[in-house]
Amino acid sequence: MTDKEANKIIKEYKVHEGFFDLSKQPKTLNKLEYAKVLKLQNFLVEQNKNREYLQKFNKPQWEKLKEISAQLQGVILQQWGDIILN
């Protein structure tokens, strides 16, 4: 990911209903790491729109998305935990 791509992802980020608010960059993440987290959350939001189809017709992909989501949640709790839990 280039610096320009990272800036675009960060600038265009919007909070998604039902997902953690990642609009504030933690001091522990550099810009590229932060943009990667936002990009992954955006990807999961898009995939979640197809959840009924995936659960019914592509269970292996749905299971993989759940694994990715769990991994992302771990990162979010580590990096944004103080904000989320307070």
N, CA, C and O atoms as a Maestro MAE file, in Angstrom:
{
 s_m_m2io_version
 :::
 2.0.0
}

f_m_ct {
 s_m_title
 :::
 protein
 m_atom[344] {
  # First column is atom index #
  i_m_mmod_type
  r_m_x_coord
  r_m_y_coord
  r_m_z_coord
  i_m_residue_number
  s_m_chain_name
  s_m_pdb_residue_name
  s_m_pdb_atom_name
  i_m_atomic_number
  :::
  1 25 0.853 -1.176 0.000 1 A "MET " " N  " 7
  2 3 0.000 0.000 0.000 1 A "MET " " CA " 6
  3 2 0.894 1.233 0.000 1 A "MET " " C  " 6
  4 15 1.848 1.330 0.772 1 A "MET " " O  " 8
  5 25 0.574 2.148 -0.860 2 A "THR " " N  " 7
  6 3 1.355 3.383 -0.936 2 A "THR " " CA " 6
  7 2 0.834 4.393 0.085 2 A "THR " " C  " 6
  8 15 -0.254 4.246 0.643 2 A "THR " " O  " 8
  9 25 1.640 5.410 0.306 3 A "ASP " " N  " 7
  10 3 1.252 6.484 1.214 3 A "ASP " " CA " 6
  11 2 -0.021 7.170 0.709 3 A "ASP " " C  " 6
  12 15 -0.905 7.516 1.492 3 A "ASP " " O  " 8
  13 25 -0.096 7.359 -0.601 4 A "LYS " " N  " 7
  14 3 -1.265 8.002 -1.212 4 A "LYS " " CA " 6
  15 2 -2.527 7.156 -0.992 4 A "LYS " " C  " 6
  16 15 -3.590 7.685 -0.669 4 A "LYS " " O  " 8
  17 25 -2.394 5.845 -1.171 5 A "GLU " " N  " 7
  18 3 -3.537 4.945 -0.950 5 A "GLU " " CA " 6
  19 2 -3.975 4.969 0.513 5 A "GLU " " C  " 6
  20 15 -5.169 4.985 0.811 5 A "GLU " " O  " 8
  21 25 -3.006 4.971 1.415 6 A "ALA " " N  " 7
  22 3 -3.313 5.023 2.844 6 A "ALA " " CA " 6
  23 2 -4.066 6.306 3.186 6 A "ALA " " C  " 6
  24 15 -5.063 6.273 3.908 6 A "ALA " " O  " 8
  25 25 -3.594 7.419 2.674 7 A "ASN " " N  " 7
  26 3 -4.264 8.700 2.930 7 A "ASN " " CA " 6
  27 2 -5.706 8.678 2.448 7 A "ASN " " C  " 6
  28 15 -6.599 9.190 3.123 7 A "ASN " " O  " 8
  29 25 -5.935 8.086 1.282 8 A "LYS " " N  " 7
  30 3 -7.282 8.019 0.711 8 A "LYS " " CA " 6
  31 2 -8.203 7.164 1.585 8 A "LYS " " C  " 6
  32 15 -9.344 7.546 1.845 8 A "LYS " " O  " 8
  33 25 -7.711 6.014 2.035 9 A "ILE " " N  " 7
  34 3 -8.509 5.132 2.888 9 A "ILE " " CA " 6
  35 2 -8.877 5.847 4.183 9 A "ILE " " C  " 6
  36 15 -10.026 5.798 4.622 9 A "ILE " " O  " 8
  37 25 -7.907 6.504 4.786 10 A "ILE " " N  " 7
  38 3 -8.145 7.209 6.051 10 A "ILE " " CA " 6
  39 2 -9.132 8.358 5.845 10 A "ILE " " C  " 6
  40 15 -10.052 8.537 6.643 10 A "ILE " " O  " 8
  41 25 -8.946 9.127 4.789 11 A "LYS " " N  " 7
  42 3 -9.816 10.275 4.522 11 A "LYS " " CA " 6
  43 2 -11.258 9.847 4.269 11 A "LYS " " C  " 6
  44 15 -12.195 10.516 4.705 11 A "LYS " " O  " 8
  45 25 -11.433 8.730 3.563 12 A "GLU " " N  " 7
  46 3 -12.775 8.294 3.171 12 A "GLU " " CA " 6
  47 2 -13.457 7.391 4.201 12 A "GLU " " C  " 6
  48 15 -14.603 6.987 4.005 12 A "GLU " " O  " 8
  49 25 -12.763 7.072 5.296 13 A "TYR " " N  " 7
  50 3 -13.346 6.165 6.289 13 A "TYR " " CA " 6
  51 2 -14.608 6.762 6.901 13 A "TYR " " C  " 6
  52 15 -14.653 7.934 7.275 13 A "TYR " " O  " 8
  53 25 -15.624 5.917 6.990 14 A "LYS " " N  " 7
  54 3 -16.868 6.282 7.669 14 A "LYS " " CA " 6
  55 2 -17.197 5.174 8.659 14 A "LYS " " C  " 6
  56 15 -16.944 3.998 8.399 14 A "LYS " " O  " 8
  57 25 -17.756 5.558 9.781 15 A "VAL " " N  " 7
  58 3 -18.159 4.579 10.791 15 A "VAL " " CA " 6
  59 2 -19.293 3.738 10.220 15 A "VAL " " C  " 6
  60 15 -20.224 4.263 9.609 15 A "VAL " " O  " 8
  61 25 -19.206 2.426 10.425 16 A "HIS " " N  " 7
  62 3 -20.209 1.501 9.911 16 A "HIS " " CA " 6
  63 2 -21.097 1.017 11.051 16 A "HIS " " C  " 6
  64 15 -20.606 0.614 12.105 16 A "HIS " " O  " 8
  65 25 -22.394 1.061 10.832 17 A "GLU " " N  " 7
  66 3 -23.346 0.595 11.838 17 A "GLU " " CA " 6
  67 2 -23.073 -0.871 12.168 17 A "GLU " " C  " 6
  68 15 -22.936 -1.707 11.275 17 A "GLU " " O  " 8
  69 25 -22.997 -1.165 13.455 18 A "GLY " " N  " 7
  70 3 -22.763 -2.531 13.904 18 A "GLY " " CA " 6
  71 2 -21.295 -2.912 13.982 18 A "GLY " " C  " 6
  72 15 -20.964 -4.042 14.342 18 A "GLY " " O  " 8
  73 25 -20.413 -1.982 13.650 19 A "PHE " " N  " 7
  74 3 -18.975 -2.230 13.685 19 A "PHE " " CA " 6
  75 2 -18.320 -1.205 14.604 19 A "PHE " " C  " 6
  76 15 -18.881 -0.139 14.857 19 A "PHE " " O  " 8
  77 25 -17.127 -1.535 15.102 20 A "PHE " " N  " 7
  78 3 -16.402 -0.607 15.964 20 A "PHE " " CA " 6
  79 2 -16.063 0.682 15.216 20 A "PHE " " C  " 6
  80 15 -15.759 0.662 14.023 20 A "PHE " " O  " 8
  81 25 -16.122 1.794 15.936 21 A "ASP " " N  " 7
  82 3 -15.742 3.102 15.396 21 A "ASP " " CA " 6
  83 2 -14.218 3.211 15.453 21 A "ASP " " C  " 6
  84 15 -13.635 3.305 16.533 21 A "ASP " " O  " 8
  85 25 -13.591 3.199 14.301 22 A "LEU " " N  " 7
  86 3 -12.131 3.270 14.220 22 A "LEU " " CA " 6
  87 2 -11.662 4.614 13.681 22 A "LEU " " C  " 6
  88 15 -10.566 4.714 13.130 22 A "LEU " " O  " 8
  89 25 -12.477 5.637 13.837 23 A "SER " " N  " 7
  90 3 -12.171 6.939 13.240 23 A "SER " " CA " 6
  91 2 -10.990 7.653 13.900 23 A "SER " " C  " 6
  92 15 -10.411 8.558 13.301 23 A "SER " " O  " 8
  93 25 -10.626 7.264 15.116 24 A "LYS " " N  " 7
  94 3 -9.482 7.891 15.782 24 A "LYS " " CA " 6
  95 2 -8.285 6.953 15.699 24 A "LYS " " C  " 6
  96 15 -8.327 5.828 16.197 24 A "LYS " " O  " 8
  97 25 -7.225 7.426 15.068 25 A "GLN " " N  " 7
  98 3 -6.020 6.611 14.901 25 A "GLN " " CA " 6
  99 2 -5.279 6.487 16.226 25 A "GLN " " C  " 6
  100 15 -4.930 7.496 16.839 25 A "GLN " " O  " 8
  101 25 -5.037 5.259 16.671 26 A "PRO " " N  " 7
  102 3 -4.250 5.087 17.902 26 A "PRO " " CA " 6
  103 2 -2.801 5.533 17.684 26 A "PRO " " C  " 6
  104 15 -2.263 5.414 16.583 26 A "PRO " " O  " 8
  105 25 -2.193 6.036 18.725 27 A "LYS " " N  " 7
  106 3 -0.799 6.482 18.634 27 A "LYS " " CA " 6
  107 2 0.149 5.308 18.392 27 A "LYS " " C  " 6
  108 15 1.275 5.498 17.933 27 A "LYS " " O  " 8
  109 25 -0.308 4.104 18.703 28 A "THR " " N  " 7
  110 3 0.535 2.916 18.570 28 A "THR " " CA " 6
  111 2 0.600 2.375 17.142 28 A "THR " " C  " 6
  112 15 1.404 1.486 16.861 28 A "THR " " O  " 8
  113 25 -0.224 2.891 16.245 29 A "LEU " " N  " 7
  114 3 -0.215 2.454 14.845 29 A "LEU " " CA " 6
  115 2 0.279 3.578 13.948 29 A "LEU " " C  " 6
  116 15 -0.129 4.730 14.096 29 A "LEU " " O  " 8
  117 25 1.160 3.233 13.019 30 A "ASN " " N  " 7
  118 3 1.547 4.247 12.044 30 A "ASN " " CA " 6
  119 2 0.445 4.356 10.991 30 A "ASN " " C  " 6
  120 15 -0.517 3.587 11.002 30 A "ASN " " O  " 8
  121 25 0.595 5.303 10.100 31 A "LYS " " N  " 7
  122 3 -0.458 5.581 9.120 31 A "LYS " " CA " 6
  123 2 -0.773 4.363 8.250 31 A "LYS " " C  " 6
  124 15 -1.943 4.076 7.999 31 A "LYS " " O  " 8
  125 25 0.241 3.653 7.792 32 A "LEU " " N  " 7
  126 3 0.009 2.495 6.924 32 A "LEU " " CA " 6
  127 2 -0.695 1.361 7.671 32 A "LEU " " C  " 6
  128 15 -1.593 0.719 7.127 32 A "LEU " " O  " 8
  129 25 -0.287 1.117 8.913 33 A "GLU " " N  " 7
  130 3 -0.944 0.073 9.715 33 A "GLU " " CA " 6
  131 2 -2.404 0.434 9.964 33 A "GLU " " C  " 6
  132 15 -3.292 -0.412 9.860 33 A "GLU " " O  " 8
  133 25 -2.637 1.690 10.292 34 A "TYR " " N  " 7
  134 3 -3.997 2.171 10.540 34 A "TYR " " CA " 6
  135 2 -4.859 2.016 9.292 34 A "TYR " " C  " 6
  136 15 -5.994 1.549 9.376 34 A "TYR " " O  " 8
  137 25 -4.332 2.400 8.151 35 A "ALA " " N  " 7
  138 3 -5.082 2.287 6.893 35 A "ALA " " CA " 6
  139 2 -5.400 0.828 6.571 35 A "ALA " " C  " 6
  140 15 -6.477 0.533 6.055 35 A "ALA " " O  " 8
  141 25 -4.484 -0.077 6.867 36 A "LYS " " N  " 7
  142 3 -4.730 -1.504 6.621 36 A "LYS " " CA " 6
  143 2 -5.880 -2.020 7.479 36 A "LYS " " C  " 6
  144 15 -6.700 -2.811 7.013 36 A "LYS " " O  " 8
  145 25 -5.940 -1.579 8.724 37 A "VAL " " N  " 7
  146 3 -7.040 -1.984 9.605 37 A "VAL " " CA " 6
  147 2 -8.364 -1.443 9.064 37 A "VAL " " C  " 6
  148 15 -9.360 -2.164 9.015 37 A "VAL " " O  " 8
  149 25 -8.369 -0.182 8.663 38 A "LEU " " N  " 7
  150 3 -9.590 0.411 8.107 38 A "LEU " " CA " 6
  151 2 -10.017 -0.311 6.835 38 A "LEU " " C  " 6
  152 15 -11.202 -0.578 6.633 38 A "LEU " " O  " 8
  153 25 -9.052 -0.622 5.985 39 A "LYS " " N  " 7
  154 3 -9.351 -1.316 4.730 39 A "LYS " " CA " 6
  155 2 -9.950 -2.692 5.003 39 A "LYS " " C  " 6
  156 15 -10.893 -3.107 4.328 39 A "LYS " " O  " 8
  157 25 -9.412 -3.390 5.979 40 A "LEU " " N  " 7
  158 3 -9.939 -4.709 6.322 40 A "LEU " " CA " 6
  159 2 -11.353 -4.600 6.883 40 A "LEU " " C  " 6
  160 15 -12.220 -5.404 6.542 40 A "LEU " " O  " 8
  161 25 -11.588 -3.612 7.739 41 A "GLN " " N  " 7
  162 3 -12.945 -3.438 8.257 41 A "GLN " " CA " 6
  163 2 -13.907 -3.112 7.117 41 A "GLN " " C  " 6
  164 15 -15.012 -3.652 7.071 41 A "GLN " " O  " 8
  165 25 -13.506 -2.242 6.207 42 A "ASN " " N  " 7
  166 3 -14.359 -1.913 5.059 42 A "ASN " " CA " 6
  167 2 -14.674 -3.159 4.233 42 A "ASN " " C  " 6
  168 15 -15.806 -3.335 3.782 42 A "ASN " " O  " 8
  169 25 -13.686 -4.016 4.035 43 A "PHE " " N  " 7
  170 3 -13.886 -5.268 3.305 43 A "PHE " " CA " 6
  171 2 -14.914 -6.147 4.019 43 A "PHE " " C  " 6
  172 15 -15.813 -6.698 3.383 43 A "PHE " " O  " 8
  173 25 -14.781 -6.276 5.334 44 A "LEU " " N  " 7
  174 3 -15.722 -7.104 6.096 44 A "LEU " " CA " 6
  175 2 -17.132 -6.522 6.072 44 A "LEU " " C  " 6
  176 15 -18.109 -7.271 6.051 44 A "LEU " " O  " 8
  177 25 -17.246 -5.216 6.076 45 A "VAL " " N  " 7
  178 3 -18.561 -4.569 5.968 45 A "VAL " " CA " 6
  179 2 -19.208 -4.955 4.645 45 A "VAL " " C  " 6
  180 15 -20.387 -5.310 4.606 45 A "VAL " " O  " 8
  181 25 -18.445 -4.888 3.569 46 A "GLU " " N  " 7
  182 3 -18.980 -5.253 2.250 46 A "GLU " " CA " 6
  183 2 -19.379 -6.722 2.205 46 A "GLU " " C  " 6
  184 15 -20.441 -7.061 1.682 46 A "GLU " " O  " 8
  185 25 -18.549 -7.580 2.742 47 A "GLN " " N  " 7
  186 3 -18.858 -9.010 2.744 47 A "GLN " " CA " 6
  187 2 -20.077 -9.315 3.609 47 A "GLN " " C  " 6
  188 15 -20.853 -10.220 3.304 47 A "GLN " " O  " 8
  189 25 -20.238 -8.560 4.680 48 A "ASN " " N  " 7
  190 3 -21.373 -8.765 5.582 48 A "ASN " " CA " 6
  191 2 -22.709 -8.505 4.885 48 A "ASN " " C  " 6
  192 15 -23.734 -9.065 5.272 48 A "ASN " " O  " 8
  193 25 -22.693 -7.667 3.873 49 A "LYS " " N  " 7
  194 3 -23.921 -7.396 3.112 49 A "LYS " " CA " 6
  195 2 -24.414 -8.650 2.394 49 A "LYS " " C  " 6
  196 15 -25.597 -8.762 2.073 49 A "LYS " " O  " 8
  197 25 -23.510 -9.587 2.146 50 A "ASN " " N  " 7
  198 3 -23.850 -10.838 1.461 50 A "ASN " " CA " 6
  199 2 -23.942 -12.019 2.422 50 A "ASN " " C  " 6
  200 15 -23.899 -13.169 1.985 50 A "ASN " " O  " 8
  201 25 -24.067 -11.759 3.710 51 A "ARG " " N  " 7
  202 3 -23.974 -12.830 4.700 51 A "ARG " " CA " 6
  203 2 -25.008 -13.928 4.512 51 A "ARG " " C  " 6
  204 15 -24.687 -15.107 4.665 51 A "ARG " " O  " 8
  205 25 -26.241 -13.565 4.184 52 A "GLU " " N  " 7
  206 3 -27.265 -14.602 4.017 52 A "GLU " " CA " 6
  207 2 -26.905 -15.540 2.872 52 A "GLU " " C  " 6
  208 15 -27.028 -16.758 2.997 52 A "GLU " " O  " 8
  209 25 -26.466 -14.975 1.768 53 A "TYR " " N  " 7
  210 3 -26.059 -15.796 0.624 53 A "TYR " " CA " 6
  211 2 -24.869 -16.681 0.999 53 A "TYR " " C  " 6
  212 15 -24.866 -17.881 0.724 53 A "TYR " " O  " 8
  213 25 -23.864 -16.079 1.625 54 A "LEU " " N  " 7
  214 3 -22.662 -16.832 1.981 54 A "LEU " " CA " 6
  215 2 -22.971 -17.946 2.976 54 A "LEU " " C  " 6
  216 15 -22.451 -19.054 2.847 54 A "LEU " " O  " 8
  217 25 -23.809 -17.662 3.962 55 A "GLN " " N  " 7
  218 3 -24.162 -18.682 4.948 55 A "GLN " " CA " 6
  219 2 -24.876 -19.862 4.296 55 A "GLN " " C  " 6
  220 15 -24.724 -21.005 4.727 55 A "GLN " " O  " 8
  221 25 -25.643 -19.578 3.271 56 A "LYS " " N  " 7
  222 3 -26.432 -20.622 2.622 56 A "LYS " " CA " 6
  223 2 -25.662 -21.351 1.522 56 A "LYS " " C  " 6
  224 15 -25.743 -22.575 1.414 56 A "LYS " " O  " 8
  225 25 -24.915 -20.606 0.705 57 A "PHE " " N  " 7
  226 3 -24.321 -21.190 -0.492 57 A "PHE " " CA " 6
  227 2 -22.791 -21.272 -0.492 57 A "PHE " " C  " 6
  228 15 -22.213 -21.953 -1.338 57 A "PHE " " O  " 8
  229 25 -22.137 -20.592 0.437 58 A "ASN " " N  " 7
  230 3 -20.670 -20.621 0.464 58 A "ASN " " CA " 6
  231 2 -20.180 -20.595 1.912 58 A "ASN " " C  " 6
  232 15 -19.507 -19.656 2.338 58 A "ASN " " O  " 8
  233 25 -20.530 -21.637 2.651 59 A "LYS " " N  " 7
  234 3 -20.172 -21.699 4.072 59 A "LYS " " CA " 6
  235 2 -18.667 -21.620 4.326 59 A "LYS " " C  " 6
  236 15 -18.255 -20.980 5.294 59 A "LYS " " O  " 8
  237 25 -17.824 -22.252 3.489 60 A "PRO " " N  " 7
  238 3 -16.378 -22.125 3.747 60 A "PRO " " CA " 6
  239 2 -15.893 -20.666 3.712 60 A "PRO " " C  " 6
  240 15 -15.072 -20.262 4.534 60 A "PRO " " O  " 8
  241 25 -16.401 -19.895 2.767 61 A "GLN " " N  " 7
  242 3 -16.001 -18.483 2.711 61 A "GLN " " CA " 6
  243 2 -16.536 -17.732 3.929 61 A "GLN " " C  " 6
  244 15 -15.832 -16.898 4.498 61 A "GLN " " O  " 8
  245 25 -17.764 -18.018 4.329 62 A "TRP " " N  " 7
  246 3 -18.344 -17.365 5.501 62 A "TRP " " CA " 6
  247 2 -17.516 -17.678 6.746 62 A "TRP " " C  " 6
  248 15 -17.261 -16.793 7.562 62 A "TRP " " O  " 8
  249 25 -17.100 -18.931 6.891 63 A "GLU " " N  " 7
  250 3 -16.285 -19.322 8.043 63 A "GLU " " CA " 6
  251 2 -14.941 -18.594 8.022 63 A "GLU " " C  " 6
  252 15 -14.459 -18.157 9.068 63 A "GLU " " O  " 8
  253 25 -14.341 -18.463 6.858 64 A "LYS " " N  " 7
  254 3 -13.071 -17.743 6.737 64 A "LYS " " CA " 6
  255 2 -13.254 -16.269 7.101 64 A "LYS " " C  " 6
  256 15 -12.403 -15.683 7.770 64 A "LYS " " O  " 8
  257 25 -14.351 -15.678 6.666 65 A "LEU " " N  " 7
  258 3 -14.633 -14.281 7.013 65 A "LEU " " CA " 6
  259 2 -14.813 -14.117 8.520 65 A "LEU " " C  " 6
  260 15 -14.394 -13.109 9.088 65 A "LEU " " O  " 8
  261 25 -15.428 -15.094 9.162 66 A "LYS " " N  " 7
  262 3 -15.581 -15.040 10.624 66 A "LYS " " CA " 6
  263 2 -14.220 -15.107 11.315 66 A "LYS " " C  " 6
  264 15 -13.998 -14.427 12.317 66 A "LYS " " O  " 8
  265 25 -13.312 -15.921 10.784 67 A "GLU " " N  " 7
  266 3 -11.957 -15.998 11.338 67 A "GLU " " CA " 6
  267 2 -11.236 -14.658 11.185 67 A "GLU " " C  " 6
  268 15 -10.604 -14.171 12.123 67 A "GLU " " O  " 8
  269 25 -11.335 -14.076 10.006 68 A "ILE " " N  " 7
  270 3 -10.699 -12.779 9.752 68 A "ILE " " CA " 6
  271 2 -11.285 -11.721 10.680 68 A "ILE " " C  " 6
  272 15 -10.558 -10.891 11.226 68 A "ILE " " O  " 8
  273 25 -12.592 -11.757 10.853 69 A "SER " " N  " 7
  274 3 -13.262 -10.805 11.733 69 A "SER " " CA " 6
  275 2 -12.778 -10.955 13.176 69 A "SER " " C  " 6
  276 15 -12.556 -9.960 13.866 69 A "SER " " O  " 8
  277 25 -12.618 -12.185 13.624 70 A "ALA " " N  " 7
  278 3 -12.135 -12.426 14.988 70 A "ALA " " CA " 6
  279 2 -10.709 -11.908 15.159 70 A "ALA " " C  " 6
  280 15 -10.378 -11.327 16.193 70 A "ALA " " O  " 8
  281 25 -9.871 -12.116 14.152 71 A "GLN " " N  " 7
  282 3 -8.499 -11.600 14.213 71 A "GLN " " CA " 6
  283 2 -8.498 -10.076 14.254 71 A "GLN " " C  " 6
  284 15 -7.748 -9.468 15.017 71 A "GLN " " O  " 8
  285 25 -9.336 -9.469 13.435 72 A "LEU " " N  " 7
  286 3 -9.435 -8.012 13.427 72 A "LEU " " CA " 6
  287 2 -9.930 -7.507 14.777 72 A "LEU " " C  " 6
  288 15 -9.444 -6.496 15.284 72 A "LEU " " O  " 8
  289 25 -10.889 -8.207 15.352 73 A "GLN " " N  " 7
  290 3 -11.412 -7.797 16.652 73 A "GLN " " CA " 6
  291 2 -10.304 -7.806 17.706 73 A "GLN " " C  " 6
  292 15 -10.260 -6.930 18.570 73 A "GLN " " O  " 8
  293 25 -9.416 -8.791 17.635 74 A "GLY " " N  " 7
  294 3 -8.286 -8.825 18.561 74 A "GLY " " CA " 6
  295 2 -7.397 -7.606 18.412 74 A "GLY " " C  " 6
  296 15 -6.976 -7.016 19.406 74 A "GLY " " O  " 8
  297 25 -7.113 -7.228 17.189 75 A "VAL " " N  " 7
  298 3 -6.297 -6.032 16.923 75 A "VAL " " CA " 6
  299 2 -7.017 -4.792 17.442 75 A "VAL " " C  " 6
  300 15 -6.405 -3.926 18.068 75 A "VAL " " O  " 8
  301 25 -8.311 -4.711 17.179 76 A "ILE " " N  " 7
  302 3 -9.087 -3.546 17.619 76 A "ILE " " CA " 6
  303 2 -9.068 -3.436 19.138 76 A "ILE " " C  " 6
  304 15 -8.874 -2.345 19.675 76 A "ILE " " O  " 8
  305 25 -9.264 -4.541 19.830 77 A "LEU " " N  " 7
  306 3 -9.263 -4.493 21.295 77 A "LEU " " CA " 6
  307 2 -7.894 -4.116 21.839 77 A "LEU " " C  " 6
  308 15 -7.802 -3.424 22.853 77 A "LEU " " O  " 8
  309 25 -6.825 -4.562 21.177 78 A "GLN " " N  " 7
  310 3 -5.475 -4.181 21.605 78 A "GLN " " CA " 6
  311 2 -5.212 -2.701 21.369 78 A "GLN " " C  " 6
  312 15 -4.659 -2.023 22.234 78 A "GLN " " O  " 8
  313 25 -5.600 -2.202 20.215 79 A "GLN " " N  " 7
  314 3 -5.243 -0.845 19.817 79 A "GLN " " CA " 6
  315 2 -6.245 0.217 20.270 79 A "GLN " " C  " 6
  316 15 -5.854 1.346 20.568 79 A "GLN " " O  " 8
  317 25 -7.525 -0.130 20.326 80 A "TRP " " N  " 7
  318 3 -8.575 0.825 20.674 80 A "TRP " " CA " 6
  319 2 -9.256 0.461 21.992 80 A "TRP " " C  " 6
  320 15 -10.251 1.084 22.361 80 A "TRP " " O  " 8
  321 25 -8.741 -0.525 22.698 81 A "GLY " " N  " 7
  322 3 -9.397 -1.054 23.892 81 A "GLY " " CA " 6
  323 2 -9.811 -0.011 24.907 81 A "GLY " " C  " 6
  324 15 -10.932 -0.050 25.414 81 A "GLY " " O  " 8
  325 25 -8.924 0.922 25.210 82 A "ASP " " N  " 7
  326 3 -9.244 1.950 26.205 82 A "ASP " " CA " 6
  327 2 -10.438 2.791 25.777 82 A "ASP " " C  " 6
  328 15 -11.258 3.180 26.608 82 A "ASP " " O  " 8
  329 25 -10.534 3.070 24.494 83 A "ILE " " N  " 7
  330 3 -11.637 3.883 23.974 83 A "ILE " " CA " 6
  331 2 -12.930 3.081 23.979 83 A "ILE " " C  " 6
  332 15 -13.980 3.580 24.384 83 A "ILE " " O  " 8
  333 25 -12.849 1.832 23.524 84 A "ILE " " N  " 7
  334 3 -14.034 0.991 23.377 84 A "ILE " " CA " 6
  335 2 -14.596 0.557 24.725 84 A "ILE " " C  " 6
  336 15 -15.813 0.538 24.915 84 A "ILE " " O  " 8
  337 25 -13.722 0.211 25.655 85 A "LEU " " N  " 7
  338 3 -14.167 -0.359 26.925 85 A "LEU " " CA " 6
  339 2 -14.523 0.678 27.978 85 A "LEU " " C  " 6
  340 15 -15.026 0.321 29.044 85 A "LEU " " O  " 8
  341 25 -14.278 1.936 27.708 86 A "ASN " " N  " 7
  342 3 -14.610 2.988 28.692 86 A "ASN " " CA " 6
  343 2 -15.830 3.761 28.288 86 A "ASN " " C  " 6
  344 15 -16.245 4.676 29.000 86 A "ASN " " O  " 8
  :::
 }
 m_bond[343] {
  # First column is bond index #
  i_m_from
  i_m_to
  i_m_order
  :::
  1 1 2 1
  2 2 3 1
  3 3 4 2
  4 3 5 1
  5 5 6 1
  6 6 7 1
  7 7 8 2
  8 7 9 1
  9 9 10 1
  10 10 11 1
  11 11 12 2
  12 11 13 1
  13 13 14 1
  14 14 15 1
  15 15 16 2
  16 15 17 1
  17 17 18 1
  18 18 19 1
  19 19 20 2
  20 19 21 1
  21 21 22 1
  22 22 23 1
  23 23 24 2
  24 23 25 1
  25 25 26 1
  26 26 27 1
  27 27 28 2
  28 27 29 1
  29 29 30 1
  30 30 31 1
  31 31 32 2
  32 31 33 1
  33 33 34 1
  34 34 35 1
  35 35 36 2
  36 35 37 1
  37 37 38 1
  38 38 39 1
  39 39 40 2
  40 39 41 1
  41 41 42 1
  42 42 43 1
  43 43 44 2
  44 43 45 1
  45 45 46 1
  46 46 47 1
  47 47 48 2
  48 47 49 1
  49 49 50 1
  50 50 51 1
  51 51 52 2
  52 51 53 1
  53 53 54 1
  54 54 55 1
  55 55 56 2
  56 55 57 1
  57 57 58 1
  58 58 59 1
  59 59 60 2
  60 59 61 1
  61 61 62 1
  62 62 63 1
  63 63 64 2
  64 63 65 1
  65 65 66 1
  66 66 67 1
  67 67 68 2
  68 67 69 1
  69 69 70 1
  70 70 71 1
  71 71 72 2
  72 71 73 1
  73 73 74 1
  74 74 75 1
  75 75 76 2
  76 75 77 1
  77 77 78 1
  78 78 79 1
  79 79 80 2
  80 79 81 1
  81 81 82 1
  82 82 83 1
  83 83 84 2
  84 83 85 1
  85 85 86 1
  86 86 87 1
  87 87 88 2
  88 87 89 1
  89 89 90 1
  90 90 91 1
  91 91 92 2
  92 91 93 1
  93 93 94 1
  94 94 95 1
  95 95 96 2
  96 95 97 1
  97 97 98 1
  98 98 99 1
  99 99 100 2
  100 99 101 1
  101 101 102 1
  102 102 103 1
  103 103 104 2
  104 103 105 1
  105 105 106 1
  106 106 107 1
  107 107 108 2
  108 107 109 1
  109 109 110 1
  110 110 111 1
  111 111 112 2
  112 111 113 1
  113 113 114 1
  114 114 115 1
  115 115 116 2
  116 115 117 1
  117 117 118 1
  118 118 119 1
  119 119 120 2
  120 119 121 1
  121 121 122 1
  122 122 123 1
  123 123 124 2
  124 123 125 1
  125 125 126 1
  126 126 127 1
  127 127 128 2
  128 127 129 1
  129 129 130 1
  130 130 131 1
  131 131 132 2
  132 131 133 1
  133 133 134 1
  134 134 135 1
  135 135 136 2
  136 135 137 1
  137 137 138 1
  138 138 139 1
  139 139 140 2
  140 139 141 1
  141 141 142 1
  142 142 143 1
  143 143 144 2
  144 143 145 1
  145 145 146 1
  146 146 147 1
  147 147 148 2
  148 147 149 1
  149 149 150 1
  150 150 151 1
  151 151 152 2
  152 151 153 1
  153 153 154 1
  154 154 155 1
  155 155 156 2
  156 155 157 1
  157 157 158 1
  158 158 159 1
  159 159 160 2
  160 159 161 1
  161 161 162 1
  162 162 163 1
  163 163 164 2
  164 163 165 1
  165 165 166 1
  166 166 167 1
  167 167 168 2
  168 167 169 1
  169 169 170 1
  170 170 171 1
  171 171 172 2
  172 171 173 1
  173 173 174 1
  174 174 175 1
  175 175 176 2
  176 175 177 1
  177 177 178 1
  178 178 179 1
  179 179 180 2
  180 179 181 1
  181 181 182 1
  182 182 183 1
  183 183 184 2
  184 183 185 1
  185 185 186 1
  186 186 187 1
  187 187 188 2
  188 187 189 1
  189 189 190 1
  190 190 191 1
  191 191 192 2
  192 191 193 1
  193 193 194 1
  194 194 195 1
  195 195 196 2
  196 195 197 1
  197 197 198 1
  198 198 199 1
  199 199 200 2
  200 199 201 1
  201 201 202 1
  202 202 203 1
  203 203 204 2
  204 203 205 1
  205 205 206 1
  206 206 207 1
  207 207 208 2
  208 207 209 1
  209 209 210 1
  210 210 211 1
  211 211 212 2
  212 211 213 1
  213 213 214 1
  214 214 215 1
  215 215 216 2
  216 215 217 1
  217 217 218 1
  218 218 219 1
  219 219 220 2
  220 219 221 1
  221 221 222 1
  222 222 223 1
  223 223 224 2
  224 223 225 1
  225 225 226 1
  226 226 227 1
  227 227 228 2
  228 227 229 1
  229 229 230 1
  230 230 231 1
  231 231 232 2
  232 231 233 1
  233 233 234 1
  234 234 235 1
  235 235 236 2
  236 235 237 1
  237 237 238 1
  238 238 239 1
  239 239 240 2
  240 239 241 1
  241 241 242 1
  242 242 243 1
  243 243 244 2
  244 243 245 1
  245 245 246 1
  246 246 247 1
  247 247 248 2
  248 247 249 1
  249 249 250 1
  250 250 251 1
  251 251 252 2
  252 251 253 1
  253 253 254 1
  254 254 255 1
  255 255 256 2
  256 255 257 1
  257 257 258 1
  258 258 259 1
  259 259 260 2
  260 259 261 1
  261 261 262 1
  262 262 263 1
  263 263 264 2
  264 263 265 1
  265 265 266 1
  266 266 267 1
  267 267 268 2
  268 267 269 1
  269 269 270 1
  270 270 271 1
  271 271 272 2
  272 271 273 1
  273 273 274 1
  274 274 275 1
  275 275 276 2
  276 275 277 1
  277 277 278 1
  278 278 279 1
  279 279 280 2
  280 279 281 1
  281 281 282 1
  282 282 283 1
  283 283 284 2
  284 283 285 1
  285 285 286 1
  286 286 287 1
  287 287 288 2
  288 287 289 1
  289 289 290 1
  290 290 291 1
  291 291 292 2
  292 291 293 1
  293 293 294 1
  294 294 295 1
  295 295 296 2
  296 295 297 1
  297 297 298 1
  298 298 299 1
  299 299 300 2
  300 299 301 1
  301 301 302 1
  302 302 303 1
  303 303 304 2
  304 303 305 1
  305 305 306 1
  306 306 307 1
  307 307 308 2
  308 307 309 1
  309 309 310 1
  310 310 311 1
  311 311 312 2
  312 311 313 1
  313 313 314 1
  314 314 315 1
  315 315 316 2
  316 315 317 1
  317 317 318 1
  318 318 319 1
  319 319 320 2
  320 319 321 1
  321 321 322 1
  322 322 323 1
  323 323 324 2
  324 323 325 1
  325 325 326 1
  326 326 327 1
  327 327 328 2
  328 327 329 1
  329 329 330 1
  330 330 331 1
  331 331 332 2
  332 331 333 1
  333 333 334 1
  334 334 335 1
  335 335 336 2
  336 335 337 1
  337 337 338 1
  338 338 339 1
  339 339 340 2
  340 339 341 1
  341 341 342 1
  342 342 343 1
  343 343 344 2
  :::
 }
}
